Amino acid sequence: MERRTLLRAAVLGGSSAAFGGTLWRGAAYAAPAQPGSGPYGALGAADANGLALPGGFTGRVVARSGRAVPGTSYTWHNAPDGGACYADGTGWIYVSNSEVDPSGGASALRFSSAGTVTGAYRILSGTRQNCAGGRTPWNTWLSCEEVSLGYVYETDPWGVAAAVRRTAMGRFKHEAAAADPVRRVVYLTEDETNGRFYRFVSAAWGDLSAGTLQVMVAGTATSGSFTWADVPDPDGSPTSTRTQVPGSKSFNGGEGCHYADDRVWFTTKGDNRVWQLDLAAGTYELAYDDSLVTSGSAPLTGVDNITGSSSGDLFVAEDGGTMEICVITPGGVVAPFLRVEGQSGSEITGPAFSPDGTRLYFSSQRGTSGSSSGGITYEVRGPFRA
């Protein structure tokens, strides 16, 4: 607890320490990205776990739904979804949501410095269809309910402090969250065909109990300038938050969200797009759109969860598609990074890097069975570029 208290004090004091444990390079993304040779080369043949990986990378299964996590007595949850990693002394923690309704919630895996699982436990219970979420600079996990009038819950990855419902962050079909320590806001996506993109301006950074929910206001084009407007009634009843502000921009099925280096990226599954906002300039544009691929077939479809590495690469997981995680480089190249084979009835969820950037965690939500009880959580290790 002492280490987390010190980190929290540094963040609240305005520290410019890297968010997520690594420093991001300032890179202007070419947009929209086009297929090309990725930085890691072609995928090899699938291994015994069905993972097709580039040369030099290896994968393993760290947990399976409905089974005890190896080395522990804890039963891993069904339908693993959004996730994040946290430094824990010499090791780390990976948290994962459970997208089932009722009794969703979230669990955590604890790893030693050698990557051995040393513990597994529940960090959130009694909630519904916890899909994605996001980590905060003060090392908590925001778990989001993907249901009508859903809530955001702030949870403790160490499983010590009780989870807290953050009502002020609005009630809608929440998907993902991304914290911006520069502007001291949290960005939020909404999984509706006419969903909106929001930000929550907390009354005091580091405390999400009170603040103002705002929505992005922009034109109908795929690029331009934007502003923010207050949502009059964040409770969303009887009028939904997405319909309260005239001129707020509609997005087709908001999914993953990621912040780094004065930019925020989010995905929309209804039109297979990755959007990017230049927060300093107040502009937005497309980082990727499968309909704008100019040569060959689109390598990335069913866009869903998104995360980033210290090199500035974005890693985007597919819900369906060809069950791949694709990389989008700052130079505007999109290419497969890995593929999960034999699991066409599933989706890839929860990509997150270990604090040192050498391991990528993610899940196949329904595994080979196509059922929420068949979820598989993986680790991929290898020479990720710095």
PAGU-29977 format. One record per residue (C-alpha): z, x, y; residue in one letter; residue number from 1. Coordinates in Angstrom, 1 decimal. Layout:
BEGIN
<r z="Z" x="X" y="Y" res="a" n="NUM"/>
...
# end
This chain:
BEGIN
<r z="0.0" x="0.0" y="0.0" res="m" n="1"/>
<r z="0.7" x="2.9" y="2.4" res="e" n="2"/>
<r z="-2.8" x="4.2" y="2.2" res="r" n="3"/>
<r z="-4.3" x="0.8" y="3.0" res="r" n="4"/>
<r z="-1.9" x="0.4" y="5.9" res="t" n="5"/>
<r z="-3.0" x="3.7" y="7.4" res="l" n="6"/>
<r z="-6.7" x="2.8" y="7.0" res="l" n="7"/>
<r z="-6.1" x="-0.6" y="8.6" res="r" n="8"/>
<r z="-4.4" x="1.1" y="11.6" res="a" n="9"/>
<r z="-7.3" x="3.4" y="12.0" res="a" n="10"/>
<r z="-9.9" x="0.6" y="11.9" res="v" n="11"/>
<r z="-7.9" x="-1.6" y="14.3" res="l" n="12"/>
<r z="-7.5" x="1.3" y="16.6" res="g" n="13"/>
<r z="-11.3" x="1.6" y="17.0" res="g" n="14"/>
<r z="-11.9" x="4.4" y="14.5" res="s" n="15"/>
<r z="-15.6" x="5.2" y="14.0" res="s" n="16"/>
<r z="-15.0" x="6.2" y="10.4" res="a" n="17"/>
<r z="-17.8" x="5.2" y="8.1" res="a" n="18"/>
<r z="-17.7" x="1.7" y="6.8" res="f" n="19"/>
<r z="-17.8" x="1.7" y="3.0" res="g" n="20"/>
<r z="-17.0" x="5.3" y="2.6" res="g" n="21"/>
<r z="-20.3" x="6.9" y="3.7" res="t" n="22"/>
<r z="-22.1" x="7.6" y="6.9" res="l" n="23"/>
<r z="-25.4" x="5.8" y="7.6" res="w" n="24"/>
<r z="-28.3" x="7.6" y="9.2" res="r" n="25"/>
<r z="-29.7" x="5.9" y="12.2" res="g" n="26"/>
<r z="-33.2" x="4.8" y="11.0" res="a" n="27"/>
<r z="-35.5" x="2.2" y="12.4" res="a" n="28"/>
<r z="-36.9" x="0.2" y="9.4" res="y" n="29"/>
<r z="-40.6" x="-0.2" y="9.2" res="a" n="30"/>
<r z="-41.3" x="-3.9" y="8.8" res="a" n="31"/>
<r z="-42.4" x="-5.6" y="6.8" res="p" n="32"/>
<r z="-42.0" x="-3.3" y="3.8" res="a" n="33"/>
<r z="-45.0" x="-2.7" y="1.5" res="q" n="34"/>
<r z="-45.2" x="-1.6" y="-2.2" res="p" n="35"/>
<r z="-45.3" x="2.1" y="-2.9" res="g" n="36"/>
<r z="-43.9" x="4.9" y="-4.8" res="s" n="37"/>
<r z="-40.1" x="4.6" y="-4.6" res="g" n="38"/>
<r z="-37.8" x="7.6" y="-4.0" res="p" n="39"/>
<r z="-36.6" x="7.6" y="-7.7" res="y" n="40"/>
<r z="-39.9" x="7.4" y="-9.5" res="g" n="41"/>
<r z="-41.0" x="5.1" y="-12.3" res="a" n="42"/>
<r z="-38.7" x="3.2" y="-14.6" res="l" n="43"/>
<r z="-38.3" x="4.4" y="-18.1" res="g" n="44"/>
<r z="-37.9" x="2.4" y="-21.3" res="a" n="45"/>
<r z="-35.0" x="0.1" y="-21.6" res="a" n="46"/>
<r z="-31.8" x="1.5" y="-23.1" res="d" n="47"/>
<r z="-29.6" x="-0.2" y="-25.7" res="a" n="48"/>
<r z="-28.1" x="-2.4" y="-23.0" res="n" n="49"/>
<r z="-31.5" x="-3.6" y="-21.8" res="g" n="50"/>
<r z="-31.5" x="-1.4" y="-18.6" res="l" n="51"/>
<r z="-34.7" x="0.2" y="-17.6" res="a" n="52"/>
<r z="-33.8" x="3.1" y="-15.2" res="l" n="53"/>
<r z="-35.5" x="6.0" y="-13.4" res="p" n="54"/>
<r z="-35.2" x="9.5" y="-14.9" res="g" n="55"/>
<r z="-31.8" x="11.1" y="-14.5" res="g" n="56"/>
<r z="-29.9" x="7.7" y="-14.4" res="f" n="57"/>
<r z="-27.7" x="6.3" y="-17.1" res="t" n="58"/>
<r z="-26.1" x="2.8" y="-17.5" res="g" n="59"/>
<r z="-23.2" x="1.2" y="-19.3" res="r" n="60"/>
<r z="-21.5" x="-2.1" y="-19.7" res="v" n="61"/>
<r z="-18.0" x="-2.3" y="-18.1" res="v" n="62"/>
<r z="-17.2" x="-6.0" y="-18.7" res="a" n="63"/>
<r z="-18.5" x="-9.1" y="-20.4" res="r" n="64"/>
<r z="-17.6" x="-12.7" y="-19.6" res="s" n="65"/>
<r z="-15.1" x="-14.3" y="-22.0" res="g" n="66"/>
<r z="-14.1" x="-11.0" y="-23.5" res="r" n="67"/>
<r z="-11.2" x="-8.6" y="-22.8" res="a" n="68"/>
<r z="-12.2" x="-5.8" y="-20.5" res="v" n="69"/>
<r z="-12.2" x="-2.6" y="-22.7" res="p" n="70"/>
<r z="-8.9" x="-0.8" y="-22.4" res="g" n="71"/>
<r z="-7.1" x="-3.9" y="-21.0" res="t" n="72"/>
<r z="-6.0" x="-7.4" y="-22.1" res="s" n="73"/>
<r z="-7.6" x="-9.1" y="-19.2" res="y" n="74"/>
<r z="-10.5" x="-11.6" y="-20.0" res="t" n="75"/>
<r z="-13.4" x="-11.1" y="-17.6" res="w" n="76"/>
<r z="-14.5" x="-14.2" y="-15.7" res="h" n="77"/>
<r z="-17.6" x="-16.3" y="-16.3" res="n" n="78"/>
<r z="-20.7" x="-16.1" y="-14.0" res="a" n="79"/>
<r z="-19.9" x="-12.8" y="-12.2" res="p" n="80"/>
<r z="-21.5" x="-12.8" y="-8.8" res="d" n="81"/>
<r z="-21.0" x="-11.0" y="-5.4" res="g" n="82"/>
<r z="-19.0" x="-7.8" y="-5.4" res="g" n="83"/>
<r z="-17.8" x="-4.8" y="-3.5" res="a" n="84"/>
<r z="-16.1" x="-1.4" y="-4.1" res="c" n="85"/>
<r z="-12.9" x="0.0" y="-2.6" res="y" n="86"/>
<r z="-11.4" x="3.5" y="-2.6" res="a" n="87"/>
<r z="-8.1" x="3.6" y="-4.6" res="d" n="88"/>
<r z="-6.5" x="7.0" y="-4.3" res="g" n="89"/>
<r z="-8.6" x="9.3" y="-6.5" res="t" n="90"/>
<r z="-10.4" x="6.3" y="-8.1" res="g" n="91"/>
<r z="-11.8" x="3.0" y="-7.0" res="w" n="92"/>
<r z="-11.8" x="-0.8" y="-7.5" res="i" n="93"/>
<r z="-14.8" x="-3.1" y="-8.0" res="y" n="94"/>
<r z="-14.2" x="-6.8" y="-7.2" res="v" n="95"/>
<r z="-16.4" x="-9.6" y="-8.5" res="s" n="96"/>
<r z="-16.6" x="-13.3" y="-7.7" res="n" n="97"/>
<r z="-17.0" x="-16.0" y="-10.3" res="s" n="98"/>
<r z="-19.6" x="-18.6" y="-9.5" res="e" n="99"/>
<r z="-18.3" x="-21.5" y="-11.5" res="v" n="100"/>
<r z="-17.0" x="-24.9" y="-10.3" res="d" n="101"/>
<r z="-14.2" x="-25.6" y="-10.7" res="p" n="102"/>
<r z="-11.9" x="-22.6" y="-11.2" res="s" n="103"/>
<r z="-14.2" x="-19.9" y="-9.7" res="g" n="104"/>
<r z="-12.2" x="-17.3" y="-7.9" res="g" n="105"/>
<r z="-12.5" x="-13.5" y="-8.2" res="a" n="106"/>
<r z="-11.4" x="-10.6" y="-10.4" res="s" n="107"/>
<r z="-11.1" x="-6.8" y="-10.1" res="a" n="108"/>
<r z="-11.7" x="-3.7" y="-12.2" res="l" n="109"/>
<r z="-9.8" x="-0.5" y="-11.4" res="r" n="110"/>
<r z="-11.3" x="2.9" y="-12.3" res="f" n="111"/>
<r z="-9.9" x="6.3" y="-12.5" res="s" n="112"/>
<r z="-11.5" x="9.3" y="-10.8" res="s" n="113"/>
<r z="-13.4" x="10.0" y="-14.1" res="a" n="114"/>
<r z="-14.8" x="6.4" y="-14.1" res="g" n="115"/>
<r z="-12.6" x="5.1" y="-16.9" res="t" n="116"/>
<r z="-11.4" x="1.5" y="-16.5" res="v" n="117"/>
<r z="-7.7" x="1.6" y="-16.1" res="t" n="118"/>
<r z="-7.0" x="-2.0" y="-15.2" res="g" n="119"/>
<r z="-8.4" x="-5.5" y="-14.7" res="a" n="120"/>
<r z="-6.8" x="-8.5" y="-13.0" res="y" n="121"/>
<r z="-7.3" x="-11.8" y="-11.1" res="r" n="122"/>
<r z="-7.3" x="-11.7" y="-7.2" res="i" n="123"/>
<r z="-8.3" x="-15.3" y="-6.4" res="l" n="124"/>
<r z="-7.8" x="-18.6" y="-8.3" res="s" n="125"/>
<r z="-8.2" x="-22.3" y="-7.8" res="g" n="126"/>
<r z="-11.4" x="-22.1" y="-5.7" res="t" n="127"/>
<r z="-14.9" x="-23.4" y="-6.4" res="r" n="128"/>
<r z="-18.2" x="-21.6" y="-7.1" res="q" n="129"/>
<r z="-17.4" x="-18.3" y="-5.4" res="n" n="130"/>
<r z="-20.8" x="-16.8" y="-4.9" res="c" n="131"/>
<r z="-21.1" x="-13.9" y="-2.6" res="a" n="132"/>
<r z="-18.9" x="-12.6" y="0.2" res="g" n="133"/>
<r z="-18.2" x="-9.3" y="1.9" res="g" n="134"/>
<r z="-15.7" x="-6.5" y="2.4" res="r" n="135"/>
<r z="-13.8" x="-6.0" y="5.6" res="t" n="136"/>
<r z="-13.1" x="-2.7" y="7.4" res="p" n="137"/>
<r z="-9.4" x="-3.2" y="6.6" res="w" n="138"/>
<r z="-10.1" x="-3.3" y="2.9" res="n" n="139"/>
<r z="-9.9" x="-7.0" y="2.0" res="t" n="140"/>
<r z="-12.6" x="-9.0" y="0.2" res="w" n="141"/>
<r z="-14.0" x="-12.2" y="1.7" res="l" n="142"/>
<r z="-14.8" x="-14.5" y="-1.1" res="s" n="143"/>
<r z="-17.2" x="-17.4" y="-0.2" res="c" n="144"/>
<r z="-17.4" x="-20.9" y="-1.7" res="e" n="145"/>
<r z="-21.0" x="-22.0" y="-2.2" res="e" n="146"/>
<r z="-20.3" x="-25.7" y="-2.0" res="v" n="147"/>
<r z="-20.6" x="-28.3" y="0.6" res="s" n="148"/>
<r z="-17.8" x="-27.8" y="3.2" res="l" n="149"/>
<r z="-16.8" x="-24.7" y="1.4" res="g" n="150"/>
<r z="-14.3" x="-22.2" y="2.7" res="y" n="151"/>
<r z="-14.0" x="-18.4" y="3.0" res="v" n="152"/>
<r z="-11.0" x="-16.8" y="1.3" res="y" n="153"/>
<r z="-9.6" x="-13.5" y="2.3" res="e" n="154"/>
<r z="-8.3" x="-11.7" y="-0.8" res="t" n="155"/>
<r z="-6.5" x="-8.4" y="-1.7" res="d" n="156"/>
<r z="-8.6" x="-6.2" y="-4.0" res="p" n="157"/>
<r z="-5.3" x="-4.7" y="-5.3" res="w" n="158"/>
<r z="-4.0" x="-8.1" y="-6.3" res="g" n="159"/>
<r z="-0.7" x="-7.7" y="-4.4" res="v" n="160"/>
<r z="-1.0" x="-10.0" y="-1.4" res="a" n="161"/>
<r z="-1.8" x="-13.7" y="-1.9" res="a" n="162"/>
<r z="-5.3" x="-14.9" y="-1.0" res="a" n="163"/>
<r z="-5.6" x="-16.8" y="2.3" res="v" n="164"/>
<r z="-8.0" x="-19.5" y="3.2" res="r" n="165"/>
<r z="-9.8" x="-18.7" y="6.5" res="r" n="166"/>
<r z="-10.5" x="-22.2" y="7.9" res="t" n="167"/>
<r z="-11.6" x="-20.9" y="11.3" res="a" n="168"/>
<r z="-14.6" x="-19.2" y="9.7" res="m" n="169"/>
<r z="-16.2" x="-22.7" y="9.3" res="g" n="170"/>
<r z="-16.8" x="-25.1" y="6.5" res="r" n="171"/>
<r z="-20.3" x="-25.1" y="5.0" res="f" n="172"/>
<r z="-22.2" x="-23.8" y="2.0" res="k" n="173"/>
<r z="-21.1" x="-20.2" y="2.4" res="h" n="174"/>
<r z="-22.9" x="-17.4" y="0.7" res="e" n="175"/>
<r z="-22.3" x="-13.9" y="2.0" res="a" n="176"/>
<r z="-20.4" x="-12.1" y="4.7" res="a" n="177"/>
<r z="-20.8" x="-8.8" y="6.5" res="a" n="178"/>
<r z="-18.4" x="-7.2" y="8.9" res="a" n="179"/>
<r z="-19.5" x="-5.5" y="12.1" res="d" n="180"/>
<r z="-16.8" x="-3.2" y="13.3" res="p" n="181"/>
<r z="-18.7" x="-2.3" y="16.5" res="v" n="182"/>
<r z="-18.9" x="-5.9" y="17.8" res="r" n="183"/>
<r z="-15.8" x="-6.9" y="15.9" res="r" n="184"/>
<r z="-17.5" x="-9.9" y="14.3" res="v" n="185"/>
<r z="-18.3" x="-11.1" y="10.7" res="v" n="186"/>
<r z="-21.8" x="-12.4" y="10.0" res="y" n="187"/>
<r z="-22.2" x="-15.3" y="7.6" res="l" n="188"/>
<r z="-25.1" x="-16.8" y="5.6" res="t" n="189"/>
<r z="-25.5" x="-20.4" y="4.5" res="e" n="190"/>
<r z="-27.3" x="-21.4" y="1.3" res="d" n="191"/>
<r z="-29.2" x="-24.5" y="2.4" res="e" n="192"/>
<r z="-32.9" x="-25.0" y="2.7" res="t" n="193"/>
<r z="-32.2" x="-25.5" y="6.5" res="n" n="194"/>
<r z="-29.3" x="-23.1" y="6.6" res="g" n="195"/>
<r z="-28.2" x="-21.1" y="9.6" res="r" n="196"/>
<r z="-27.1" x="-17.6" y="10.3" res="f" n="197"/>
<r z="-23.6" x="-17.4" y="11.9" res="y" n="198"/>
<r z="-21.1" x="-14.9" y="13.2" res="r" n="199"/>
<r z="-17.4" x="-15.3" y="13.5" res="f" n="200"/>
<r z="-15.7" x="-13.8" y="16.5" res="v" n="201"/>
<r z="-12.1" x="-13.3" y="15.6" res="s" n="202"/>
<r z="-9.4" x="-13.7" y="18.3" res="a" n="203"/>
<r z="-8.0" x="-10.4" y="17.2" res="a" n="204"/>
<r z="-10.0" x="-7.9" y="15.1" res="w" n="205"/>
<r z="-8.3" x="-7.5" y="11.8" res="g" n="206"/>
<r z="-7.0" x="-11.0" y="11.8" res="d" n="207"/>
<r z="-9.4" x="-13.8" y="10.7" res="l" n="208"/>
<r z="-6.9" x="-16.6" y="11.2" res="s" n="209"/>
<r z="-8.4" x="-17.7" y="14.5" res="a" n="210"/>
<r z="-11.6" x="-17.2" y="16.5" res="g" n="211"/>
<r z="-14.9" x="-18.7" y="17.4" res="t" n="212"/>
<r z="-17.8" x="-19.6" y="15.0" res="l" n="213"/>
<r z="-21.2" x="-19.0" y="16.5" res="q" n="214"/>
<r z="-24.7" x="-19.7" y="15.3" res="v" n="215"/>
<r z="-27.9" x="-17.7" y="15.9" res="m" n="216"/>
<r z="-30.3" x="-19.3" y="18.5" res="v" n="217"/>
<r z="-33.9" x="-18.3" y="18.4" res="a" n="218"/>
<r z="-37.5" x="-19.6" y="18.2" res="g" n="219"/>
<r z="-39.4" x="-20.6" y="15.2" res="t" n="220"/>
<r z="-41.4" x="-17.3" y="14.9" res="a" n="221"/>
<r z="-40.6" x="-14.6" y="12.4" res="t" n="222"/>
<r z="-39.7" x="-12.1" y="15.2" res="s" n="223"/>
<r z="-38.4" x="-12.3" y="18.7" res="g" n="224"/>
<r z="-35.2" x="-12.2" y="20.6" res="s" n="225"/>
<r z="-32.0" x="-14.2" y="19.8" res="f" n="226"/>
<r z="-28.7" x="-15.2" y="21.3" res="t" n="227"/>
<r z="-25.5" x="-16.8" y="20.0" res="w" n="228"/>
<r z="-24.0" x="-20.2" y="20.7" res="a" n="229"/>
<r z="-20.6" x="-21.6" y="19.9" res="d" n="230"/>
<r z="-20.4" x="-24.2" y="17.1" res="v" n="231"/>
<r z="-18.5" x="-27.1" y="18.6" res="p" n="232"/>
<r z="-16.9" x="-28.3" y="15.3" res="d" n="233"/>
<r z="-16.6" x="-25.5" y="12.7" res="p" n="234"/>
<r z="-15.0" x="-28.1" y="10.3" res="d" n="235"/>
<r z="-18.5" x="-29.4" y="9.7" res="g" n="236"/>
<r z="-17.4" x="-33.0" y="9.3" res="s" n="237"/>
<r z="-18.9" x="-35.5" y="10.0" res="p" n="238"/>
<r z="-21.7" x="-33.4" y="11.5" res="t" n="239"/>
<r z="-22.7" x="-30.3" y="9.6" res="s" n="240"/>
<r z="-22.3" x="-27.0" y="11.4" res="t" n="241"/>
<r z="-26.1" x="-26.3" y="10.9" res="r" n="242"/>
<r z="-27.1" x="-29.3" y="12.9" res="t" n="243"/>
<r z="-24.6" x="-29.1" y="15.8" res="q" n="244"/>
<r z="-26.4" x="-26.7" y="18.1" res="v" n="245"/>
<r z="-29.9" x="-27.5" y="19.5" res="p" n="246"/>
<r z="-32.2" x="-24.5" y="19.2" res="g" n="247"/>
<r z="-30.3" x="-22.8" y="16.4" res="s" n="248"/>
<r z="-32.7" x="-21.1" y="14.0" res="k" n="249"/>
<r z="-33.2" x="-22.5" y="10.5" res="s" n="250"/>
<r z="-33.4" x="-20.2" y="7.5" res="f" n="251"/>
<r z="-34.5" x="-21.2" y="4.0" res="n" n="252"/>
<r z="-31.7" x="-20.5" y="1.6" res="g" n="253"/>
<r z="-29.5" x="-17.8" y="3.1" res="g" n="254"/>
<r z="-28.2" x="-15.3" y="0.5" res="e" n="255"/>
<r z="-27.0" x="-11.7" y="0.7" res="g" n="256"/>
<r z="-25.9" x="-10.0" y="4.0" res="c" n="257"/>
<r z="-25.4" x="-6.3" y="4.8" res="h" n="258"/>
<r z="-24.4" x="-4.5" y="8.0" res="y" n="259"/>
<r z="-24.9" x="-0.8" y="9.0" res="a" n="260"/>
<r z="-25.7" x="1.2" y="12.1" res="d" n="261"/>
<r z="-26.1" x="-1.6" y="14.6" res="d" n="262"/>
<r z="-28.3" x="-3.7" y="12.3" res="r" n="263"/>
<r z="-27.6" x="-6.5" y="10.0" res="v" n="264"/>
<r z="-29.9" x="-7.6" y="7.1" res="w" n="265"/>
<r z="-29.8" x="-10.9" y="5.3" res="f" n="266"/>
<r z="-32.0" x="-12.5" y="2.6" res="t" n="267"/>
<r z="-33.5" x="-16.0" y="2.3" res="t" n="268"/>
<r z="-34.4" x="-17.0" y="-1.3" res="k" n="269"/>
<r z="-36.5" x="-20.0" y="-0.3" res="g" n="270"/>
<r z="-39.2" x="-17.8" y="1.1" res="d" n="271"/>
<r z="-38.5" x="-14.4" y="-0.4" res="n" n="272"/>
<r z="-37.7" x="-12.7" y="2.8" res="r" n="273"/>
<r z="-35.4" x="-10.0" y="4.0" res="v" n="274"/>
<r z="-34.6" x="-10.4" y="7.7" res="w" n="275"/>
<r z="-33.2" x="-7.6" y="10.0" res="q" n="276"/>
<r z="-31.5" x="-8.0" y="13.3" res="l" n="277"/>
<r z="-31.3" x="-5.2" y="15.8" res="d" n="278"/>
<r z="-28.0" x="-6.0" y="17.3" res="l" n="279"/>
<r z="-28.2" x="-3.6" y="20.2" res="a" n="280"/>
<r z="-31.6" x="-4.8" y="21.3" res="a" n="281"/>
<r z="-30.9" x="-8.5" y="20.5" res="g" n="282"/>
<r z="-34.1" x="-8.8" y="18.5" res="t" n="283"/>
<r z="-35.0" x="-9.9" y="14.9" res="y" n="284"/>
<r z="-37.9" x="-9.4" y="12.6" res="e" n="285"/>
<r z="-38.9" x="-9.3" y="8.9" res="l" n="286"/>
<r z="-37.9" x="-6.2" y="6.8" res="a" n="287"/>
<r z="-39.7" x="-7.8" y="3.8" res="y" n="288"/>
<r z="-41.8" x="-10.9" y="3.0" res="d" n="289"/>
<r z="-43.5" x="-11.2" y="-0.4" res="d" n="290"/>
<r z="-46.3" x="-13.3" y="1.2" res="s" n="291"/>
<r z="-47.1" x="-10.4" y="3.5" res="l" n="292"/>
<r z="-47.7" x="-7.8" y="0.8" res="v" n="293"/>
<r z="-51.2" x="-6.5" y="1.5" res="t" n="294"/>
<r z="-52.0" x="-4.8" y="-1.8" res="s" n="295"/>
<r z="-51.2" x="-5.7" y="-5.3" res="g" n="296"/>
<r z="-48.5" x="-8.1" y="-6.4" res="s" n="297"/>
<r z="-45.1" x="-8.4" y="-4.7" res="a" n="298"/>
<r z="-42.5" x="-6.2" y="-6.4" res="p" n="299"/>
<r z="-39.6" x="-8.2" y="-5.1" res="l" n="300"/>
<r z="-39.2" x="-11.9" y="-5.6" res="t" n="301"/>
<r z="-36.2" x="-14.2" y="-5.9" res="g" n="302"/>
<r z="-34.4" x="-12.2" y="-3.2" res="v" n="303"/>
<r z="-30.6" x="-12.5" y="-3.4" res="d" n="304"/>
<r z="-27.7" x="-10.1" y="-3.0" res="n" n="305"/>
<r z="-28.2" x="-7.0" y="-0.8" res="i" n="306"/>
<r z="-26.4" x="-3.7" y="-0.2" res="t" n="307"/>
<r z="-27.1" x="-0.3" y="1.1" res="g" n="308"/>
<r z="-26.6" x="3.4" y="0.3" res="s" n="309"/>
<r z="-25.7" x="6.3" y="2.5" res="s" n="310"/>
<r z="-29.4" x="7.4" y="2.8" res="s" n="311"/>
<r z="-30.2" x="4.1" y="4.6" res="g" n="312"/>
<r z="-31.9" x="2.6" y="1.5" res="d" n="313"/>
<r z="-31.4" x="-1.1" y="1.0" res="l" n="314"/>
<r z="-31.0" x="-2.4" y="-2.6" res="f" n="315"/>
<r z="-32.0" x="-6.0" y="-3.1" res="v" n="316"/>
<r z="-31.2" x="-7.9" y="-6.3" res="a" n="317"/>
<r z="-33.4" x="-10.6" y="-7.8" res="e" n="318"/>
<r z="-32.3" x="-14.1" y="-8.8" res="d" n="319"/>
<r z="-34.9" x="-14.5" y="-11.5" res="g" n="320"/>
<r z="-38.1" x="-12.7" y="-10.7" res="g" n="321"/>
<r z="-38.4" x="-9.9" y="-13.1" res="t" n="322"/>
<r z="-34.7" x="-9.2" y="-13.1" res="m" n="323"/>
<r z="-34.9" x="-6.1" y="-10.9" res="e" n="324"/>
<r z="-33.0" x="-4.4" y="-8.2" res="i" n="325"/>
<r z="-35.6" x="-3.2" y="-5.7" res="c" n="326"/>
<r z="-35.1" x="-0.5" y="-3.1" res="v" n="327"/>
<r z="-36.4" x="-0.8" y="0.4" res="i" n="328"/>
<r z="-36.6" x="2.6" y="2.2" res="t" n="329"/>
<r z="-36.2" x="3.1" y="5.9" res="p" n="330"/>
<r z="-39.9" x="4.1" y="5.9" res="g" n="331"/>
<r z="-40.9" x="0.7" y="4.8" res="g" n="332"/>
<r z="-41.6" x="1.2" y="1.1" res="v" n="333"/>
<r z="-40.4" x="-1.4" y="-1.5" res="v" n="334"/>
<r z="-40.2" x="-0.5" y="-5.2" res="a" n="335"/>
<r z="-38.2" x="-1.3" y="-8.3" res="p" n="336"/>
<r z="-35.1" x="0.7" y="-8.9" res="f" n="337"/>
<r z="-34.0" x="-0.8" y="-12.1" res="l" n="338"/>
<r z="-34.8" x="-3.7" y="-14.4" res="r" n="339"/>
<r z="-32.7" x="-5.7" y="-16.9" res="v" n="340"/>
<r z="-34.9" x="-6.8" y="-19.8" res="e" n="341"/>
<r z="-34.4" x="-9.6" y="-22.3" res="g" n="342"/>
<r z="-32.4" x="-11.7" y="-19.8" res="q" n="343"/>
<r z="-35.0" x="-13.9" y="-18.1" res="s" n="344"/>
<r z="-32.6" x="-16.9" y="-17.8" res="g" n="345"/>
<r z="-30.2" x="-14.9" y="-15.7" res="s" n="346"/>
<r z="-30.0" x="-13.4" y="-12.2" res="e" n="347"/>
<r z="-28.7" x="-10.0" y="-10.8" res="i" n="348"/>
<r z="-25.6" x="-10.2" y="-8.7" res="t" n="349"/>
<r z="-23.0" x="-8.2" y="-6.9" res="g" n="350"/>
<r z="-24.6" x="-4.8" y="-6.3" res="p" n="351"/>
<r z="-22.1" x="-2.4" y="-4.7" res="a" n="352"/>
<r z="-21.7" x="1.4" y="-4.6" res="f" n="353"/>
<r z="-18.7" x="3.4" y="-5.6" res="s" n="354"/>
<r z="-17.0" x="5.0" y="-2.5" res="p" n="355"/>
<r z="-18.7" x="8.4" y="-3.3" res="d" n="356"/>
<r z="-22.1" x="6.8" y="-3.7" res="g" n="357"/>
<r z="-22.8" x="8.1" y="-7.2" res="t" n="358"/>
<r z="-22.3" x="4.8" y="-9.1" res="r" n="359"/>
<r z="-23.9" x="1.4" y="-8.6" res="l" n="360"/>
<r z="-22.1" x="-1.7" y="-10.0" res="y" n="361"/>
<r z="-23.8" x="-5.1" y="-10.5" res="f" n="362"/>
<r z="-23.9" x="-8.0" y="-12.9" res="s" n="363"/>
<r z="-26.3" x="-10.1" y="-14.9" res="s" n="364"/>
<r z="-24.7" x="-13.5" y="-14.2" res="q" n="365"/>
<r z="-25.8" x="-15.2" y="-17.4" res="r" n="366"/>
<r z="-26.8" x="-12.3" y="-19.6" res="g" n="367"/>
<r z="-28.9" x="-12.8" y="-22.7" res="t" n="368"/>
<r z="-27.5" x="-16.3" y="-23.4" res="s" n="369"/>
<r z="-28.6" x="-17.9" y="-20.1" res="g" n="370"/>
<r z="-25.1" x="-19.4" y="-19.9" res="s" n="371"/>
<r z="-22.3" x="-18.6" y="-17.4" res="s" n="372"/>
<r z="-20.2" x="-17.5" y="-20.3" res="s" n="373"/>
<r z="-22.7" x="-14.7" y="-21.1" res="g" n="374"/>
<r z="-22.2" x="-12.7" y="-17.9" res="g" n="375"/>
<r z="-22.4" x="-8.9" y="-18.1" res="i" n="376"/>
<r z="-21.2" x="-6.4" y="-15.5" res="t" n="377"/>
<r z="-22.8" x="-2.9" y="-15.5" res="y" n="378"/>
<r z="-22.4" x="0.5" y="-14.0" res="e" n="379"/>
<r z="-25.4" x="2.8" y="-13.2" res="v" n="380"/>
<r z="-24.7" x="6.4" y="-12.5" res="r" n="381"/>
<r z="-27.1" x="9.1" y="-11.3" res="g" n="382"/>
<r z="-28.6" x="11.1" y="-8.4" res="p" n="383"/>
<r z="-28.7" x="8.6" y="-5.7" res="f" n="384"/>
<r z="-30.0" x="10.3" y="-2.6" res="r" n="385"/>
<r z="-27.6" x="11.0" y="0.2" res="a" n="386"/>
# end
